[in-house]
């Protein structure tokens, strides 16, 4: 429990009981919480449980599925088919949270989702981004807007895994094995709240296959093959495409959540979702030429830092993790060859065979100095105070620009603003936020979570 030293320091600062009166509130009562209660509260403290004893936890009744992908190449197509499946199964009310394990991975996947969602999804959703490199005001604004939206996608690191309540979330998608069984359960708990339905999907790369057996043996999770999802999504898309009027009539009849404004209910939709999904692989391949090798390398190293310490929990070797992540850079990201990693960096991460990560790596102190993003003619992202001010200003502007459809006409050179001299890339600078078709400057960078 990361805040334990702070709790102890606060308890030592205040007078002891009975002069001090202490209340402890917790959504879960883990062994660590019980230990805190035993040491901080009065020994005769009163315990009040507001959850009925016969009630089951959320994750016990929410349908949960995992897919051990046949290859890293299928990661992005599978992700988009899950999103499309939810949009088609919940027309007009698809509200999805996508969890990733590091900040850099969150930034990259946000960029990919924003770009590809324009052409391959049944509806084009508003996409929000929350992670540690966003300013607190930006995170709060994105959280509030996602909470109010009727249909949207929130791409997030574990900063949104617990302690937040988003109404009407229909799908939780976890990309890669979470840090622990507890974290998996907390993520799933973002859906199925207040007695409502939902669903959770877990995507695993080939080297993560044994995570379910080793860490989720007590969780009611079922295997969903890559081909089964493909068939299910194609069937729903063909049904929608055969009678789009009936499909979108059901959208108009759907009741929005309380407090949702009229503007947030307007959705741009694709009348040929089956055709769009059939072209998914081609759309993904078309992005490969625009990928910045340095961006992928940084995500690659960040994920090595995340996976190496937990290789044992996945019943995998560090060498298999390393080779699996190398395959991810070439098969999923289209690099012609895997990034080079020096022996010194591998040693800092603990090496391919054994050993603990170096202390500085455990604290997440290492950061690449290279710019993060995709190819960007002619200017690239630069950390600056100006970027932070641009971030705040464009967040405010974005909140007033909701609801424009796919058919909006806008000059190409005004749609991808860099905030410094020249015009920026269409892809993936750190912290970029989607404002309809626009891209904005990043917030000031700090260290990633949980490690990079």
Secondary structure, 3 states (H helix, E strand, C coil): CCCHHHHHHHHHHCCCCCCCCCCCCCCCCCHHHHHHHHHHCCCCCCCCCCCCCCCCCHHHHCEEEEEECCCCCHHHHHHHHHHHHHHHHCCCCCEEEEECCCHHHHHHHHHHHHHHHHHHCCEECEEEEECCCCCHHHHHHHHHHHHHCCCEEEEECHHHCCCCCCCCCCEEEEECCCCCHHHHHHHHCCCCHHHCCCEEEEEECHHHCCHHHHHCCCCCEEECCHHHHHHHHHHHHHHHHHCHHHHHHHHHHCCCCCCCCHHHHCCEECCCHHHHHHCHHHHHHHHHHHCCHHHHHHHHHHHHHHHHCCCCCCCCCHHHHHHHHHHHHHHHCCCCCCCCCCHHHHHHCCCCCCCCCCHHHHCCCCCCCCCCCCCCCCCCCCCCHHHHHHHHHHHHHHCCCCCCCCCCCCCHHHCECCCCCCCCCCCCCCCCCEECCEECCCCCCCCCCCCC
